[in-house]
């Protein structure tokens, strides 16, 4: 009898402590306080850009208002600057200026588009749709060049400003059927060495994951975290990067 009572007690306790369906946080905006909006039964800061203040936009992944980037594409920047990690920056190398472009005193000179050699200057050829100096088709071993991508402070997410570069890199990797590529992750010197190694790995891995979603073979990409060990000497903004190298 005592045993039955004990079992009954356990059954009642289990029933009272088991998983219960959680009530939704909200059914509509009126259920939320402090100006929050109802989305998927949760009160959130925003569901669209219009609900954020001036100079901000809605991050649809976190449903939070964040500072709107200064730019998302190079052509939104003036004076030959390039859009890197959402900010207009002076270029430091030809590789930051797009296919066939060149960097002169911090300003990019974009290559002219073409369909045949006759549309280019006398010392240029029409290569892959752009006018380029003779012999500048790619790297020294004949492979197409891969663009460096940049990141915000303490951030490993792919920003809109970097997607065109990664799209171009994916196309380049696809063309080089027999080649694999290293993805070198870098950081600035803020934070500890251990933290920066981990951050640089997250950056390189996020790039590898993005390229894989575009169709690049993950087996052809090797992530190499460099941390803060190889600064560019051009400032923190240029140090927060992932560089590519054929292997």
Secondary structure, DSSP 8 states (H G I E B T S, - for coil): -HHHHHHHHHHHHHHHHS------S-SSGGG--TT-EEETTEEES-SSGGGS-TTEEEETTTTEEEE--S-SSGGGSSTT-EEETTEEE---SGGGG-TT-EEETTEEE---B-SSGGGS-TTEEEETTEEEETT-SSSTTS------EE--TT--S--HHHHHHHHHHHHHHHH-TT--EEEEE---S-S-HHHHHHHHHHHHHHHHHHHHHTT--GGGEEEEE-TTSS--SS-HHHHSEEEEEE-
